[in-house]
Amino acid sequence: MAQELKTWPLLDGFRGRPKADVEALVTAIVAFSQMAAQLGDRLVEAEANPVFVLAQGQGVRAADGVVVLA
């Protein structure tokens, strides 16, 4: 599914840049989704922004995040 993103070329080594750590990005998205599912109706809002995808093997980093619970 990541390859269907309009921004996929940026993750895939755009203009000679190193390929991004797509595996870590997918892991982070799945973990975020699992958190939301576990919190259920208690979750009012959740955001991680921006998320930096580092070079392959170096992971992802969220600069800021917020979770609002009921």
ChimeraX attribute file (.defattr): number of C-alpha atoms within 10 A of each C-alpha:
attribute: neighborCount
match mode: 1-to-1
recipient: residues
	/A:1	6
	/A:2	12
	/A:3	11
	/A:4	8
	/A:5	10
	/A:6	8
	/A:7	11
	/A:8	15
	/A:9	14
	/A:10	14
	/A:11	21
	/A:12	18
	/A:13	14
	/A:14	13
	/A:15	8
	/A:16	7
	/A:17	11
	/A:18	14
	/A:19	17
	/A:20	24
	/A:21	19
	/A:22	21
	/A:23	15
	/A:24	18
	/A:25	20
	/A:26	14
	/A:27	13
	/A:28	17
	/A:29	12
	/A:30	12
	/A:31	12
	/A:32	15
	/A:33	12
	/A:34	12
	/A:35	13
	/A:36	17
	/A:37	12
	/A:38	11
	/A:39	12
	/A:40	11
	/A:41	10
	/A:42	12
	/A:43	15
	/A:44	12
	/A:45	11
	/A:46	13
	/A:47	12
	/A:48	13
	/A:49	11
	/A:50	11
	/A:51	14
	/A:52	14
	/A:53	19
	/A:54	18
	/A:55	17
	/A:56	17
	/A:57	12
	/A:58	11
	/A:59	17
	/A:60	21
	/A:61	16
	/A:62	13
	/A:63	10
	/A:64	10
	/A:65	11
	/A:66	10
	/A:67	11
	/A:68	10
	/A:69	12
	/A:70	7
